């Protein structure tokens, strides 16, 4: 079974790809998908540190987040990443559903950032220290979104 630090390493690998895709300002579908997978690994690191038990499926992970009040803030942002990743992976909406700018502002700088921030209280000190977090956009006013 993977450790919390193993999950953090995969989350960091995903963050590096997110940074690259943001720099390219393209591949909206992959940016959404990789953000979702980073969130998965952050959540699995939380479970590893907090309970010592991993999820056995996407459904199990969602139920654990949704039904445990301690994880409510994580679930709020994680659920948006789940929904949007399903939309882009399975073409459940027109390709114009979210622009690249909306993906960055709404999903990366708001939702993925929110998953990370809400998760910090559950992570071990080594996991917190190693996690490469979402960096704010170069011009925060340009990516500001309402709550």
C-alpha positions as CSV (number, residue, x, y, z in Angstrom):
1,X,0.0,0.0,0.0
2,X,1.3,3.4,-0.9
3,X,2.3,5.8,1.9
4,X,1.2,9.4,2.4
5,X,4.6,10.5,1.0
6,X,4.1,8.3,-2.1
7,X,0.8,10.0,-2.7
8,X,2.5,13.4,-2.2
9,X,5.1,12.5,-4.7
10,X,2.4,11.7,-7.3
11,X,0.5,14.9,-6.4
12,X,3.8,16.8,-7.0
13,X,4.3,15.1,-10.4
14,X,0.8,16.1,-11.3
15,X,1.5,19.7,-10.2
16,X,4.5,19.9,-12.4
17,X,2.3,18.9,-15.4
18,X,-0.3,21.4,-14.3
19,X,2.3,24.2,-14.3
20,X,3.5,23.1,-17.8
21,X,-0.1,23.0,-19.2
22,X,-0.8,26.4,-17.7
23,X,2.3,27.8,-19.3
24,X,1.2,26.3,-22.7
25,X,-2.3,27.9,-22.1
26,X,-3.8,24.9,-24.0
27,X,-5.1,21.4,-23.4
28,X,-8.0,22.4,-21.3
29,X,-9.2,18.8,-21.0
30,X,-5.9,17.5,-19.7
31,X,-5.6,20.4,-17.3
32,X,-8.9,19.5,-15.7
33,X,-8.0,15.8,-15.7
34,X,-4.6,16.3,-14.1
35,X,-6.0,18.7,-11.5
36,X,-8.5,16.0,-10.6
37,X,-5.7,13.3,-10.3
38,X,-3.6,15.7,-8.1
39,X,-6.6,16.1,-5.8
40,X,-7.0,12.3,-5.6
41,X,-3.4,11.9,-4.4
42,X,-3.8,14.8,-1.9
43,X,-7.0,13.2,-0.5
44,X,-5.3,9.7,-0.4
45,X,-2.4,11.3,1.6
46,X,-5.0,12.8,4.0
47,X,-6.6,9.4,4.5
48,X,-3.2,7.8,5.0
49,X,-2.2,10.3,7.6
50,X,-5.5,10.7,9.3
51,X,-6.9,7.1,9.3
52,X,-4.2,4.9,7.9
53,X,-6.7,3.5,5.4
54,X,-6.8,4.2,1.7
55,X,-9.8,4.3,-0.6
56,X,-10.5,1.2,-2.7
57,X,-12.3,3.1,-5.5
58,X,-13.4,6.6,-6.7
59,X,-16.9,5.9,-5.2
60,X,-15.4,4.9,-1.9
61,X,-13.3,8.0,-1.8
62,X,-16.3,10.3,-2.5
63,X,-18.4,8.6,0.1
64,X,-15.7,8.9,2.7
65,X,-15.2,12.6,2.0
66,X,-19.0,13.3,1.8
67,X,-20.0,11.4,4.9
68,X,-17.3,12.5,7.3
69,X,-17.9,16.0,8.6
70,X,-14.2,16.5,9.2
71,X,-13.7,16.4,5.5
72,X,-16.6,18.6,4.5
73,X,-14.4,21.5,3.2
74,X,-12.2,19.1,1.2
75,X,-15.3,17.5,-0.4
76,X,-16.8,20.8,-1.3
77,X,-13.9,21.6,-3.6
78,X,-13.0,18.0,-4.6
79,X,-16.6,17.4,-5.8
80,X,-16.2,20.2,-8.4
81,X,-13.0,18.6,-9.7
82,X,-14.7,15.2,-10.0
83,X,-17.7,16.6,-11.9
84,X,-15.6,18.7,-14.3
85,X,-13.2,15.8,-15.0
86,X,-16.1,13.5,-15.8
87,X,-17.5,16.2,-18.2
88,X,-14.3,16.6,-20.1
89,X,-13.3,12.9,-20.0
90,X,-16.6,11.6,-21.2
91,X,-17.7,14.5,-23.4
92,X,-20.8,15.2,-21.3
93,X,-21.0,18.9,-22.4
94,X,-19.9,20.8,-25.4
95,X,-16.2,21.5,-25.8
96,X,-16.8,25.1,-25.0
97,X,-18.2,24.2,-21.5
98,X,-15.2,25.8,-19.8
99,X,-12.6,27.9,-21.4
100,X,-8.9,27.5,-20.6
101,X,-9.1,30.7,-18.5
102,X,-12.2,29.4,-16.6
103,X,-10.4,26.1,-15.9
104,X,-7.5,28.0,-14.5
105,X,-9.5,30.4,-12.4
106,X,-12.3,28.2,-11.2
107,X,-10.7,24.7,-11.0
108,X,-7.0,25.3,-10.4
109,X,-6.8,28.5,-8.5
110,X,-10.0,28.0,-6.6
111,X,-11.0,24.3,-6.3
112,X,-7.6,22.5,-6.4
113,X,-6.2,25.2,-4.1
114,X,-9.1,24.7,-1.8
115,X,-8.5,20.9,-1.6
116,X,-4.9,21.5,-0.8
117,X,-5.6,24.1,1.9
118,X,-8.4,22.1,3.6
119,X,-6.1,19.0,3.5
120,X,-3.2,20.6,5.3
121,X,-4.7,20.1,8.8
122,X,-4.8,16.3,8.2
123,X,-1.3,15.8,6.7
124,X,1.8,14.9,8.6
125,X,4.5,17.5,8.9
126,X,6.7,15.7,6.3
127,X,3.8,15.5,3.9
128,X,3.0,19.2,4.3
129,X,6.6,20.1,3.8
130,X,6.9,18.1,0.6
131,X,3.6,19.0,-1.1
132,X,4.1,21.4,-4.0
133,X,1.1,23.6,-3.8
134,X,-0.8,25.5,-6.4
135,X,0.8,28.9,-6.9
136,X,-1.4,32.0,-7.2
137,X,-1.8,33.3,-10.7
138,X,0.6,36.0,-11.9
139,X,-2.2,38.5,-11.8
140,X,-4.7,37.5,-9.1
141,X,-7.2,40.2,-10.2
142,X,-7.3,38.6,-13.7
143,X,-8.2,35.2,-12.2
144,X,-10.5,36.4,-9.4
145,X,-13.7,34.4,-9.1
146,X,-16.7,34.9,-6.8
147,X,-17.2,32.4,-3.9
